[in-house]
């Protein structure tokens, strides 16, 4: 993870260890947390419409 505020991710191949690495920015983690919370609220109420949005994305 990097401390960048942008919403971004990348993958890279490290030849020495024959391993792929995924890197995420802090902005991506914060954005995904909001998406997860919003989806969880929809699941809890069985996707019934609500009079308000739980989070603004």
Protein Blocks (a to p, Z undefined) as FASTA:
>chain_A
ZZbfbdcddddddfklopacddddfklmmmmmmmmmmmmmmmmnoopacfbdfbdZZ
